Amino acid sequence: RTPGYVVRQVRRFLAEGVRGIYLCDGYEPDAGYGLDGPALYAFGKALGDPGIDPERVLDEYVDGLFGEAAAPMRKFYRALFTRLDAYSLFDGPNEAVGAVGDSMKTHEDYFCHVFPPATLGEMRVNLDRARERARDERVKAALTMVEAEFEHVQRIAHVFHVYRAYRARPTPVA
C-alpha cells in the first residue's frame, strides 16, 4: 500500500475508536522493508500524528534512508505508488466498490495491473540511478534490500506479461 492509503486507514481507525491493530509481519526487527518501507513508516508516523501529510512523510523516509540517492528513489516509489493508488480503488477494505473489485482478485491481474512493463522500466531506471549515486554503505545496503524485493515482483510480473502475450497469440509447437 501507499503512505497515503495507510494514513487514511489510521484516520479511519481513530475515528471508529479502534483500540488494537494487528500487522501481519509488520515491524519485525530483522525484516527488510524494501517496497513496503514508506507505507510502514507512514503508518507509524500517522499513529503519532494522524494529521500528517503522506507526501512529506514519503520525502522524510526517502531522504533519511537513501541520502545522496534520494532523488531517483523518490521517483522509484512514486512510480510504484501511482499504480498502487489505482489498485486501491479496486481493493479498498470496508469500501463499497461493487463488482469492480472482482477484476483484481487474481495474482495475474494484480501483477499485470500494478507492474506493467512501462512502470517496471521506470522503476528499474531509477533504481539503477540510485545505485550510481550511492556512496554510503548504509545507503547501498538499503538499495540492495529494495532491489531484492523489486526483482522478485519484476520477475513474477514478467512471467504473467509473457503468458498473457502468449495467450493473445499462441506460438505453434515446432
N, CA, C and O of each residue as an XYZ file, in Angstrom:
696
protein
N       0.841     -1.198      0.000
C       0.000      0.000      0.000
C       0.875      1.246      0.000
O       2.093      1.160      0.155
N       0.261      2.376     -0.171
C       0.982      3.642     -0.242
C       0.928      4.370      1.100
O       0.071      4.077      1.934
N       1.840      5.314      1.308
C       1.738      6.127      2.528
C       0.375      6.811      2.653
O      -0.191      6.854      3.745
N      -0.150      7.338      1.567
C      -1.461      7.986      1.619
C      -2.556      7.031      2.049
O      -3.424      7.392      2.843
N      -2.521      5.828      1.534
C      -3.524      4.827      1.882
C      -3.481      4.500      3.374
O      -4.517      4.473      4.038
N      -2.276      4.250      3.898
C      -2.195      3.861      5.310
C      -2.536      5.019      6.233
O      -3.100      4.801      7.305
N      -2.210      6.234      5.846
C      -2.584      7.393      6.675
C      -4.107      7.516      6.717
O      -4.675      7.783      7.776
N      -4.767      7.325      5.589
C      -6.240      7.364      5.567
C      -6.822      6.246      6.433
O      -7.826      6.450      7.116
N      -6.198      5.069      6.408
C      -6.673      3.957      7.239
C      -6.523      4.286      8.720
O      -7.436      4.027      9.504
N      -5.388      4.850      9.114
C      -5.187      5.212     10.526
C      -6.250      6.225     10.942
O      -6.831      6.104     12.021
N      -6.504      7.202     10.112
C      -7.547      8.195     10.433
C      -8.902      7.511     10.608
O      -9.665      7.857     11.510
N      -9.197      6.548      9.749
C     -10.463      5.812      9.859
C     -10.494      5.013     11.162
O     -11.499      5.013     11.872
N      -9.397      4.338     11.469
C      -9.328      3.564     12.717
C      -9.599      4.453     13.922
O     -10.384      4.098     14.801
N      -8.947      5.605     13.957
C      -9.116      6.508     15.095
C     -10.541      7.048     15.165
O     -11.107      7.162     16.252
N     -11.118      7.378     14.025
C     -12.492      7.885     14.008
C     -13.492      6.837     14.477
O     -14.527      7.172     15.052
N     -13.181      5.564     14.230
C     -14.081      4.476     14.609
C     -13.766      3.897     15.987
O     -14.425      2.957     16.430
N     -12.755      4.458     16.668
C     -12.440      4.008     18.019
C     -11.689      2.692     18.093
O     -11.762      2.002     19.110
N     -10.971      2.327     17.043
C     -10.205      1.080     17.048
C      -9.142      1.161     18.141
O      -8.457      2.174     18.281
N      -9.014      0.091     18.906
C      -8.087      0.075     20.040
C      -6.864     -0.805     19.797
O      -5.874     -0.685     20.519
N      -6.907     -1.660     18.825
C      -5.780     -2.546     18.555
C      -5.679     -2.833     17.072
O      -6.690     -2.916     16.375
N      -4.461     -2.983     16.598
C      -4.225     -3.247     15.176
C      -3.192     -4.357     15.085
O      -2.158     -4.303     15.751
N      -3.463     -5.353     14.272
C      -2.505     -6.425     14.035
C      -1.902     -6.222     12.654
O      -2.619     -6.160     11.656
N      -0.593     -6.120     12.606
C       0.110     -6.009     11.331
C       0.755     -7.350     11.020
O       1.720     -7.745     11.674
N       0.242     -8.031     10.053
C       0.796     -9.321      9.665
C       2.223     -9.097      9.144
O       2.418     -8.450      8.115
N       3.208     -9.631      9.855
C       4.627     -9.495      9.509
C       5.123     -8.065      9.565
O       6.156     -7.753      8.974
N       4.424     -7.198     10.251
C       4.864     -5.808     10.315
C       5.810     -5.546     11.464
O       5.684     -6.141     12.535
N       6.741     -4.667     11.244
C       7.680     -4.180     12.258
C       8.520     -5.270     12.908
O       8.773     -5.213     14.111
N       8.946     -6.238     12.155
C       9.884     -7.221     12.679
C      11.276     -6.613     12.607
O      11.643     -6.045     11.579
N      12.059     -6.719     13.675
C      13.339     -6.004     13.726
C      14.334     -6.393     12.640
O      15.126     -5.554     12.209
N      14.312     -7.645     12.187
C      15.285     -8.075     11.189
C      14.706     -8.157      9.781
O      15.382     -8.621      8.863
N      13.477     -7.718      9.600
C      12.836     -7.827      8.293
C      13.310     -6.718      7.366
O      13.744     -5.654      7.809
N      13.218     -6.988      6.094
C      13.517     -5.961      5.101
C      12.236     -5.261      4.696
O      11.184     -5.886      4.557
N      12.335     -3.983      4.512
C      11.145     -3.212      4.156
C      11.358     -2.469      2.844
O      11.044     -1.284      2.739
N      11.879     -3.150      1.864
C      12.200     -2.530      0.591
C      11.051     -1.783     -0.055
O      11.089     -0.556     -0.156
N      10.046     -2.488     -0.488
C       8.926     -1.841     -1.166
C       7.877     -1.353     -0.178
O       7.155     -0.399     -0.470
N       7.780     -1.982      0.973
C       6.784     -1.618      1.980
C       7.267     -0.532      2.940
O       6.462      0.035      3.678
N       8.536     -0.241      2.940
C       9.114      0.675      3.914
C       8.392      1.999      4.062
O       8.054      2.382      5.182
N       8.140      2.718      2.967
C       7.476      4.015      3.117
C       6.083      3.918      3.744
O       5.693      4.779      4.531
N       5.338      2.869      3.394
C       3.992      2.720      3.956
C       4.056      2.376      5.438
O       3.284      2.914      6.232
N       4.968      1.483      5.819
C       5.095      1.141      7.234
C       5.572      2.338      8.047
O       5.123      2.549      9.174
N       6.472      3.112      7.481
C       6.951      4.312      8.157
C       5.798      5.305      8.336
O       5.630      5.880      9.412
N       5.016      5.500      7.288
C       3.871      6.416      7.363
C       2.840      5.914      8.368
O       2.216      6.711      9.068
N       2.661      4.606      8.442
C       1.711      4.036      9.396
C       2.106      4.405     10.818
O       1.284      4.880     11.602
N       3.363      4.181     11.136
C       3.838      4.520     12.478
C       3.751      6.005     12.765
O       3.347      6.399     13.859
N       4.124      6.840     11.798
C       4.060      8.293     11.977
C       2.613      8.755     12.155
O       2.338      9.641     12.965
N       1.691      8.157     11.402
C       0.280      8.559     11.484
C      -0.338      8.178     12.823
O      -1.223      8.876     13.317
N       0.117      7.087     13.408
C      -0.387      6.730     14.734
C      -0.016      7.797     15.753
O      -0.768      8.045     16.696
N       1.140      8.430     15.567
C       1.561      9.508     16.458
C       0.929     10.839     16.123
O       0.686     11.661     17.006
N       0.658     11.055     14.828
C       0.067     12.314     14.374
C      -0.781     12.047     13.139
O      -0.268     12.094     12.021
N      -2.075     11.766     13.319
C      -2.922     11.425     12.178
C      -3.102     12.561     11.171
O      -3.623     12.342     10.078
N      -2.678     13.761     11.531
C      -2.804     14.889     10.611
C      -1.624     15.046      9.657
O      -1.555     16.026      8.916
N      -0.703     14.095      9.667
C       0.494     14.218      8.826
C       0.149     14.230      7.347
O      -0.892     13.722      6.929
N       1.032     14.814      6.574
C       0.920     14.835      5.117
C       1.698     13.636      4.577
O       2.915     13.575      4.753
N       1.034     12.684      3.927
C       1.717     11.484      3.434
C       2.869     11.786      2.474
O       3.868     11.067      2.473
N       2.751     12.817      1.676
C       3.840     13.167      0.753
C       5.080     13.622      1.518
O       6.201     13.269      1.154
N       4.882     14.392      2.559
C       6.021     14.828      3.379
C       6.656     13.645      4.098
O       7.877     13.580      4.241
N       5.831     12.719      4.546
C       6.356     11.534      5.218
C       7.180     10.700      4.237
O       8.236     10.180      4.598
N       6.702     10.573      3.003
C       7.466      9.851      1.988
C       8.813     10.525      1.763
O       9.844      9.855      1.715
N       8.806     11.839      1.626
C      10.063     12.562      1.431
C      11.001     12.367      2.621
O      12.203     12.173      2.436
N      10.462     12.416      3.833
C      11.269     12.226      5.037
C      11.901     10.833      5.056
O      13.081     10.682      5.370
N      11.115      9.838      4.721
C      11.598      8.457      4.689
C      12.703      8.300      3.645
O      13.781      7.786      3.945
N      12.430      8.742      2.429
C      13.383      8.564      1.328
C      14.664      9.359      1.579
O      15.761      8.842      1.371
N      14.534     10.604      2.022
C      15.728     11.408      2.312
C      16.561     10.780      3.424
O      17.788     10.730      3.332
N      15.896     10.302      4.471
C      16.604      9.737      5.605
C      17.287      8.418      5.307
O      18.372      8.154      5.826
N      16.675      7.591      4.484
C      17.225      6.267      4.207
C      18.202      6.271      3.036
O      19.197      5.545      3.055
N      17.925      7.083      2.022
C      18.703      6.983      0.796
C      19.674      8.132      0.558
O      20.436      8.097     -0.408
N      19.666      9.146      1.412
C      20.653     10.218      1.338
C      20.934     10.711     -0.063
O      20.056     11.267     -0.722
N      22.167     10.506     -0.521
C      22.598     11.000     -1.830
C      21.846     10.352     -2.993
O      21.894     10.865     -4.112
N      21.167      9.258     -2.757
C      20.410      8.575     -3.803
C      18.908      8.833     -3.685
O      18.110      8.130     -4.304
N      18.521      9.830     -2.899
C      17.103     10.070     -2.615
C      16.292     10.481     -3.844
O      15.160     10.026     -4.007
N      16.838     11.320     -4.698
C      16.044     11.827     -5.828
C      15.535     10.703     -6.734
O      14.337     10.659     -7.014
N      16.391      9.798     -7.200
C      15.838      8.725     -8.031
C      14.960      7.747     -7.247
O      14.047      7.150     -7.818
N      15.223      7.575     -5.951
C      14.382      6.673     -5.174
C      12.996      7.273     -4.939
O      12.012      6.540     -4.835
N      12.918      8.583     -4.855
C      11.614      9.234     -4.745
C      10.811      8.944     -6.022
O       9.618      8.650     -5.954
N      11.459      9.027     -7.165
C      10.787      8.713     -8.438
C      10.415      7.231     -8.505
O       9.349      6.873     -9.006
N      11.296      6.383     -7.999
C      11.041      4.941     -7.956
C       9.745      4.657     -7.188
O       8.851      3.973     -7.685
N       9.664      5.191     -5.978
C       8.477      4.946     -5.157
C       7.238      5.615     -5.728
O       6.146      5.052     -5.649
N       7.380      6.783     -6.289
C       6.194      7.451     -6.846
C       5.643      6.685     -8.035
O       4.427      6.638     -8.226
N       6.512      6.082     -8.841
C       6.030      5.244     -9.953
C       5.229      4.067     -9.403
O       4.156      3.739     -9.909
N       5.764      3.442     -8.366
C       5.059      2.324     -7.735
C       3.745      2.781     -7.124
O       2.712      2.140     -7.317
N       3.778      3.886     -6.389
C       2.595      4.321     -5.659
C       1.494      4.834     -6.580
O       0.318      4.765     -6.225
N       1.847      5.339     -7.739
C       0.819      5.737     -8.710
C      -0.016      4.521     -9.097
O      -1.241      4.597     -9.184
N       0.662      3.400     -9.327
C      -0.038      2.169     -9.697
C      -0.799      1.586     -8.495
O      -1.926      1.115     -8.646
N      -0.188      1.617     -7.315
C      -0.866      1.075     -6.132
C      -2.095      1.893     -5.756
O      -3.091      1.339     -5.291
N      -2.031      3.213     -5.955
C      -3.211      4.038     -5.689
C      -4.359      3.630     -6.600
O      -5.508      3.569     -6.164
N      -4.055      3.352     -7.856
C      -5.097      2.913     -8.786
C      -5.645      1.554     -8.360
O      -6.853      1.324     -8.419
N      -4.760      0.653     -7.933
C      -5.191     -0.660     -7.441
C      -6.109     -0.511     -6.232
O      -7.108     -1.221     -6.115
N      -5.771      0.408     -5.340
C      -6.563      0.597     -4.125
C      -7.995      1.019     -4.426
O      -8.892      0.786     -3.616
N      -8.217      1.629     -5.570
C      -9.585      1.967     -5.963
C     -10.422      0.709     -6.156
O     -11.638      0.728     -5.969
N      -9.753     -0.396     -6.537
C     -10.445     -1.664     -6.767
C     -10.465     -2.545     -5.526
O     -11.301     -3.442     -5.420
N      -9.563     -2.305     -4.592
C      -9.420     -3.213     -3.472
C      -9.238     -2.449     -2.164
O      -8.202     -2.554     -1.508
N     -10.239     -1.696     -1.805
C     -10.185     -0.975     -0.537
C     -11.064     -1.660      0.479
O     -12.282     -1.689      0.307
N     -10.482     -2.222      1.550
C     -11.336     -2.872      2.542
C     -12.322     -1.886      3.160
O     -12.003     -0.718      3.381
N     -13.490     -2.372      3.424
C     -14.547     -1.580      4.062
C     -15.051     -0.446      3.178
O     -15.632      0.520      3.674
N     -14.835     -0.558      1.898
C     -15.342      0.452      0.970
C     -16.207     -0.246     -0.069
O     -15.812     -1.266     -0.633
N     -17.376      0.302     -0.315
C     -18.271     -0.296     -1.298
C     -17.763      0.018     -2.703
O     -17.756      1.174     -3.126
N     -17.339     -1.020     -3.419
C     -16.879     -0.817     -4.789
C     -17.650     -1.683     -5.767
O     -17.337     -1.708     -6.957
N     -18.644     -2.384     -5.283
C     -19.444     -3.216     -6.161
C     -18.640     -4.368     -6.717
O     -17.756     -4.900     -6.046
N     -18.947     -4.757     -7.945
C     -18.286     -5.898     -8.577
C     -16.951     -5.514     -9.202
O     -16.224     -6.380     -9.687
N     -16.623     -4.231     -9.197
C     -15.385     -3.782     -9.836
C     -14.183     -4.485     -9.234
O     -13.239     -4.825     -9.948
N     -14.209     -4.706     -7.928
C     -13.085     -5.334     -7.249
C     -12.778     -6.731     -7.741
O     -11.649     -7.199     -7.596
N     -13.761     -7.411     -8.323
C     -13.540     -8.767     -8.811
C     -12.531     -8.816     -9.945
O     -11.944     -9.867    -10.204
N     -12.319     -7.693    -10.627
C     -11.377     -7.693    -11.747
C      -9.930     -7.713    -11.282
O      -9.021     -7.824    -12.105
N      -9.697     -7.606     -9.978
C      -8.329     -7.577     -9.458
C      -8.071     -8.670     -8.431
O      -7.185     -8.519     -7.590
N      -8.805     -9.742     -8.475
C      -8.688    -10.749     -7.428
C      -7.609    -11.806     -7.697
O      -7.234    -12.524     -6.770
N      -7.109    -11.926     -8.894
C      -6.096    -12.954     -9.149
C      -4.701    -12.340     -9.085
O      -4.523    -11.136     -9.268
N      -3.722    -13.196     -8.820
C      -2.323    -12.734     -8.813
C      -1.945    -12.175    -10.177
O      -1.257    -11.159    -10.270
N      -2.388    -12.831    -11.215
C      -2.082    -12.359    -12.569
C      -2.603    -10.951    -12.790
O      -1.871    -10.088    -13.276
N      -3.856    -10.707    -12.439
C      -4.433     -9.371    -12.625
C      -3.685     -8.337    -11.793
O      -3.399     -7.238    -12.268
N      -3.371     -8.692    -10.555
C      -2.662     -7.751     -9.682
C      -1.301     -7.385    -10.264
O      -0.992     -6.205    -10.424
N      -0.496     -8.380    -10.579
C       0.857     -8.091    -11.050
C       0.860     -7.391    -12.404
O       1.705     -6.529    -12.646
N      -0.061     -7.742    -13.286
C      -0.109     -7.077    -14.595
C      -0.601     -5.638    -14.465
O      -0.164     -4.763    -15.213
N      -1.503     -5.391    -13.527
C      -2.010     -4.029    -13.349
C      -1.010     -3.150    -12.611
O      -0.704     -2.048    -13.065
N      -0.500     -3.619    -11.486
C       0.379     -2.788    -10.664
C       1.758     -2.650    -11.298
O       2.409     -1.616    -11.146
N       2.206     -3.682    -12.006
C       3.557     -3.672    -12.572
C       3.556     -3.855    -14.090
O       4.113     -4.833    -14.589
N       2.939     -2.928    -14.833
C       3.028     -3.035    -16.292
C       4.474     -2.772    -16.732
O       5.247     -2.177    -15.981
N       4.845     -3.209    -17.941
C       6.230     -3.049    -18.388
C       6.761     -1.611    -18.282
O       7.917     -1.415    -17.907
N       5.957     -0.626    -18.598
C       6.437      0.766    -18.530
C       6.786      1.164    -17.097
O       7.796      1.830    -16.869
N       5.973      0.768    -16.145
C       6.248      1.087    -14.739
C       7.490      0.345    -14.261
O       8.338      0.924    -13.582
N       7.601     -0.929    -14.609
C       8.797     -1.689    -14.240
C      10.046     -1.047    -14.827
O      11.078     -0.960    -14.162
N       9.948     -0.597    -16.076
C      11.094      0.061    -16.707
C      11.474      1.347    -15.999
O      12.655      1.608    -15.770
N      10.482      2.150    -15.651
C      10.744      3.406    -14.936
C      11.365      3.137    -13.567
O      12.298      3.825    -13.153
N      10.845      2.146    -12.881
C      11.388      1.813    -11.565
C      12.829      1.319    -11.688
O      13.684      1.693    -10.885
N      13.102      0.482    -12.691
C      14.450     -0.041    -12.898
C      15.438      1.086    -13.183
O      16.529      1.120    -12.613
N      15.059      2.002    -14.059
C      15.935      3.127    -14.399
C      16.273      3.928    -13.145
O      17.428      4.298    -12.935
N      15.282      4.193    -12.322
C      15.526      4.995    -11.120
C      16.308      4.230    -10.063
O      17.108      4.825     -9.342
N      16.095      2.942     -9.958
C      16.887      2.143     -9.024
C      18.350      2.114     -9.475
O      19.255      2.217     -8.648
N      18.580      1.976    -10.766
C      19.950      1.999    -11.296
C      20.604      3.360    -11.058
O      21.779      3.431    -10.700
N      19.852      4.428    -11.255
C      20.389      5.773    -10.995
C      20.756      5.946     -9.520
O      21.778      6.546     -9.187
N      19.913      5.415     -8.654
C      20.194      5.496     -7.223
C      21.473      4.729     -6.892
O      22.296      5.204     -6.109
N      21.640      3.557     -7.478
C      22.855      2.769     -7.240
C      24.101      3.545     -7.675
O      25.127      3.516     -6.995
N      24.002      4.236     -8.808
C      25.145      5.022     -9.305
C      25.515      6.148     -8.340
O      26.689      6.496     -8.213
N      24.533      6.708     -7.672
C      24.765      7.838     -6.757
C      25.200      7.412     -5.359
O      25.803      8.194     -4.624
N      24.892      6.171     -4.998
C      25.129      5.713     -3.630
C      26.624      5.620     -3.333
O      27.387      5.013     -4.085
N      27.023      6.229     -2.228
C      28.411      6.170     -1.744
C      28.466      5.571     -0.340
O      29.366      4.793     -0.024
N      27.508      5.933      0.487
C      27.440      5.473      1.868
C      27.050      3.992      1.893
O      26.161      3.568      1.155
N      27.717      3.211      2.744
C      27.447      1.769      2.824
C      26.024      1.465      3.305
O      25.426      0.475      2.885
N      25.488      2.308      4.179
C      24.110      2.091      4.639
C      23.118      2.313      3.499
O      22.127      1.593      3.381
N      23.390      3.303      2.671
C      22.530      3.558      1.516
C      22.617      2.383      0.546
O      21.599      1.932      0.021
N      23.817      1.892      0.311
C      23.985      0.744     -0.580
C      23.241     -0.479     -0.046
O      22.631     -1.224     -0.813
N      23.292     -0.682      1.263
C      22.583     -1.811      1.877
C      21.073     -1.653      1.716
O      20.376     -2.621      1.412
N      20.571     -0.449      1.916
C      19.131     -0.201      1.741
C      18.719     -0.439      0.293
O      17.657     -1.006      0.035
N      19.540     -0.017     -0.635
C      19.240     -0.229     -2.058
C      19.263     -1.716     -2.408
O      18.470     -2.174     -3.231
N      20.156     -2.457     -1.794
C      20.207     -3.906     -2.025
C      18.906     -4.556     -1.571
O      18.380     -5.435     -2.254
N      18.389     -4.135     -0.429
C      17.126     -4.656      0.089
C      15.973     -4.319     -0.862
O      15.154     -5.181     -1.180
N      15.914     -3.076     -1.308
C      14.855     -2.663     -2.233
C      14.969     -3.445     -3.531
O      13.972     -3.930     -4.066
N      16.192     -3.565     -4.033
C      16.396     -4.253     -5.301
C      15.990     -5.721     -5.228
O      15.419     -6.247     -6.183
N      16.270     -6.381     -4.126
C      15.878     -7.789     -3.980
C      14.368     -7.942     -4.079
O      13.877     -8.829     -4.778
N      13.633     -7.090     -3.389
C      12.170     -7.166     -3.452
C      11.651     -6.754     -4.823
O      10.714     -7.355     -5.348
N      12.267     -5.724     -5.400
C      11.839     -5.274     -6.721
C      12.055     -6.378     -7.761
O      11.173     -6.640     -8.578
N      13.205     -7.013     -7.735
C      13.479     -8.068     -8.713
C      12.508     -9.232     -8.559
O      12.128     -9.858     -9.548
N      12.112     -9.519     -7.343
C      11.137    -10.578     -7.107
C       9.813    -10.261     -7.802
O       9.299    -11.084     -8.559
N       9.260     -9.079     -7.550
C       7.980     -8.738     -8.171
C       8.142     -8.526     -9.676
O       7.227     -8.823    -10.444
N       9.292     -8.017    -10.100
C       9.541     -7.816    -11.529
C       9.508     -9.161    -12.275
O       8.934     -9.261    -13.359
N      10.120    -10.173    -11.692
C      10.131    -11.495    -12.337
C       8.732    -12.099    -12.404
O       8.341    -12.667    -13.424
N       7.992    -11.976    -11.325
C       6.623    -12.507    -11.334
C       5.792    -11.780    -12.383
O       5.091    -12.417    -13.169
N       5.863    -10.459    -12.401
C       5.100     -9.687    -13.378
C       5.508    -10.055    -14.793
O       4.656    -10.187    -15.672
N       6.792    -10.222    -15.020
C       7.274    -10.571    -16.358
C       6.668    -11.894    -16.825
O       6.242    -12.008    -17.975
N       6.625    -12.886    -15.950
C       6.040    -14.175    -16.322
C       4.575    -13.998    -16.723
O       4.136    -14.553    -17.731
N       3.825    -13.235    -15.944
C       2.416    -13.026    -16.290
C       2.259    -12.235    -17.593
O       1.365    -12.531    -18.385
N       3.104    -11.247    -17.822
C       3.020    -10.487    -19.075
C       3.332    -11.378    -20.281
O       2.649    -11.301    -21.302
N       4.344    -12.207    -20.166
C       4.702    -13.110    -21.266
C       3.585    -14.129    -21.492
O       3.250    -14.449    -22.633
N       3.020    -14.628    -20.415
C       1.934    -15.597    -20.537
C       0.714    -14.964    -21.200
O       0.064    -15.594    -22.034
N       0.404    -13.734    -20.837
C      -0.725    -13.046    -21.481
C      -0.452    -12.825    -22.969
O      -1.343    -12.981    -23.804
N       0.772    -12.467    -23.283
C       1.127    -12.276    -24.696
C       0.990    -13.593    -25.453
O       0.512    -13.616    -26.587
N       1.407    -14.679    -24.830
C       1.276    -15.995    -25.456
C      -0.186    -16.345    -25.682
O      -0.555    -16.834    -26.750
N      -1.021    -16.095    -24.674
C      -2.446    -16.418    -24.832
C      -3.082    -15.557    -25.915
O      -4.003    -16.009    -26.595
N      -2.615    -14.341    -26.087
C      -3.158    -13.471    -27.128
C      -2.746    -13.955    -28.528
O      -3.495    -13.806    -29.493
N      -1.556    -14.529    -28.616
C      -1.050    -15.019    -29.897
C      -0.158    -16.233    -29.635
O       1.067    -16.119    -29.585
N      -0.791    -17.396    -29.470
C      -0.006    -18.602    -29.157
C       1.022    -18.932    -30.247
O       0.762    -18.789    -31.442
N       2.163    -19.364    -29.803
C       3.223    -19.775    -30.706
C       3.004    -21.252    -31.019
O       2.880    -22.069    -30.107
N       2.955    -21.597    -32.312
C       2.754    -23.011    -32.638
C       3.964    -23.851    -32.201
O       5.103    -23.385    -32.189
N       3.669    -25.100    -31.847
C       4.739    -26.022    -31.462
C       5.572    -26.324    -32.697
O       5.032    -26.617    -33.764
N       6.884    -26.253    -32.548
C       7.774    -26.501    -33.710
C       7.979    -27.972    -33.938
O       8.692    -28.360    -34.863
